[in-house]
């Protein structure tokens, strides 16, 4: 049986709506963006030793620029790449209105339009579960990274818990769902050990993984999802109530980072 295709057309159809507080993209902005940025920057401070605001950073699958803008505000020289022209246009417009200097280009993770060894750091979030060839994307990320460069990522684990949360609650249960059908496909999700193996094959040493978990129990979260669907609260308030935090539970969403081994060179 062929694998179901992920509905990546939404990033073109809704590309104009990345910064709309009531679009489904607002869930990324208000649920996870601050958490993962804090984690990545903290790990960079811990591992890199040069401090923030130094170096070049590539955001692969940048969408409307949520991550790119955070790293630009932290002082990095940021480039974003995404296959959806409409998303790139939204990212450029928002960066301009925010007074941020970010270079945005159209391109795919499987064939990044940059020379080898061009970047000190690469970000790739909410992306790996959407691409057709995860190993190829990771190889390309390794190619454009300098030796000893860092790769920061997040993705979704392939578990029963992620099937309930991401597929059923977010996409299929009409009383609470907010995401487009097939915007995620369960068998495209990536187990942590699978990703670690792919990283190793591309010359990376994985340095850490952490879960992204809500602070309250599932029943309270389901009630708030229903409140959002009824128009009683928006995504900003829903994100505040979910209060995702860094945890040791990798069963649904997880984030991490890896170091490109220097002996691999910038091939």
N, C-alpha and C positions, 0 to 999 in steps of 0.2 A: 504494500500500500504506500503511495506517495505521501510525503509529509504535507500537512496543511501549510498554506502560505500565510505569512504574516501580512496584515493589511498596512503596509507602509505608505499607501496612498494618502492616508490622513495627514501626513506631514506636508503634503502639497495642498490638499483640499482645505486644511485648516492652518496653513502656514502663516496666514495673516493674524492669527488669534493667539500667538504664543504668550503675549503679555496681557491678554484679556483675563481678568480675575475670575470669570465664570466659565472659561473654556476648560476642557479636560486637561489641557497642559498645565493649568494652574495647580493641579495636584502635585506635579513634580516640583514646582516652584515653592509651594507652601508646606509640602510634606517632608521633602528630603533634601532640598538644595543646601540649606544652611548646615544641616548635620554633616553631609558628606564634605562640604567645603572646609568646615572646621577640622574634620578628621584628616583630610589630605594635607592641609596647611600645617597642622600639628606634626604629622609624620614627616613632612618636608623639613620642618625646623629641627626635628629630632635627628634625622638621617643625613641631611645634606650639609649642614654646618656653615652655610654661607648666609643664612637669614633669608627673609622674604624679600620679594621685589627684585630678585636678581635672576636673570636667565630668560630663555625663550620657552614658550608653552604652546602646545598644539591641543585644541579641543576637537576630537574626532566625533562626528555626529553631533555637532554643536546645537542643532535646532535653532531656537530663537535667541540663544546666547546666555542662558541662565548661569552656567558655569564660567563661560568665557568672561562675562562681566565681573564676576566675583574675583577672578584671578587678575584681571586688568586693574581692578580697584586695589588689589594687594601689591601692585607695582610691577607685575610681570609683563613682558612683551608677548602678547597673545595673538594667535592665529586660530580661526575656527574654520572647519570644513564640514560640509553637509551635502548630500545628494539632492535635496529638495530646494529648488531655486526660490520658492516662496518663503521657506524658512530662513534662507540666507538674506533675503530682502528685508524680512522682519527684524532679523538680528542687526543688520546694518543700520536700519532706521532707528532702532532703540538705542544702539550704542551712540549714534550721532546726537540723539536728543539728550543723552546722559553725559555728553562731553567725554566719551571714552574712545581712545584710539585702538581699535581692534581690526585686524585684517580678516576679512571673511572671503572664502572661496568655495565654489561649487566643486564637489568631488566625492568619491566613495572611499570607504575604509579599505576596500580590497585593492585599490590602486591610488594611493595617496599622491597628490600632485606636488611632491616636494623631493628634493635630493636627499641622499643618505646622510645621516648624522646632522640633520638640520636643527634639532630641538633638544633642549635640556630636559624637558618634562612633557609627557603626553597624558591627556585626560580622555577617558572613553566611558561615558556613563549613559545608562538607559539605551545602550546600543547593541551590545554583543548578542542579546536575545532576539534581535531583529535581523541580523545579517544572515546571508546564506552560507558563508564560509568563515566560521570563527577562526580557524587556524591561519587562514590567509590574512585576515584583518590583523591578527596579533603579529604575524611575520612582518607586515607592512609597518606596524607601529615600532617594532624592533628596528627595522631598517632606517626609519627617519629619526630615531633616537641616537644621541651621542653615547659612546661608551660610558658606563656608570650613570646613565640617565634613568629617571624614574617614570614608571607607568602607573597611573592611578585609574581605578576602574570601579564600577558597580554593576551588578546584574541580578538575576533572579534564579534561585535554586529550583530544581525540578523535584518537588516533593508534593505530598498530599496537601500540606498546609498551603503551599503556593497555588495549588489548583483551586482550593477553596477561596483564598483571598483575592488572587489576581484574576483568575478566570471566571469563577462563579460570582463573587461579590462585586468586582469592579466592572465586569463585562456582561454577565448573563442574567443575573437576577434583576428583573426589570424594576422592582420596587426600590432598589438601592443603587443600581449600576450607573456609572457615568462615562465609561470608556467605550469607544467604538468597537463593534464586533471584530474579533480576530486582530485587534491591535496588539494582542499578545497571544501566542500559541504555546500551550503547555509543553509539548515535546521539543520546543526550541529552547527551553530553559536549560541552564548549565549548572551541573553539580560542581561544588568547589574542587573536588579532586580531579574532575575533568579539566577544569580551567587551569589548575596547577600544572597538570601534565602538558597542556598546550603551551603554557608559558615557558616551561622547561625546554620544550622542543625548539622554541624560538630564541633561546639564549637568555632567558630571564631567571632570576631567583626570586620566588615569591617571598615577601618580607612580612606580610600580615594580612589577616582577614577579620572583619568585624561585621556583626549583624546590625540590621536597622529595624528596630522593634518599637511598637507602641507601648506606652506606659500603662494603659488601662486594659481591662479584659475584653474579650471578643464581643461580648454581649453589649457593652457600652458603646463599642465602636460601631456595631451594626445599627444601633439606635441612632447614632449621629449620622451615619450614612443615609438612613431613612429621612432624617431631618433635612439633610442637604437636598435630597431628591424632592422633598416637598417644598423647597424654597425657604425654609425657616433659618438656615444658616448657609454661608457660602464656603468656598474652598479655603479661604484664609482662616476662618474660624474653625473649620473642620481640622485643618492642619494643627492649629493650636491645641485642640482637644486630643487629637491622636498623639501628639507630643512624641514623635519618633526619637529614639535615643540609641546611642551606640551600645551594643550588647554582644554577648557570646552566642546568641541564637542565630544561626545562619539559615534557618529552615525556610525563610521566605526571601527577603532581600539581603544581600551582603555586599560589602565594599572592601577594597583592599589595595595593595600596592606591591610593585615588583621592581627589582633593580636589573638593568641590563648588564650582563657580565662584561667586563672590560676586554676579556680575551676574545670575545666575539667580533670586536671591532665595529666599524660603522659600514658594514658591507652593503 
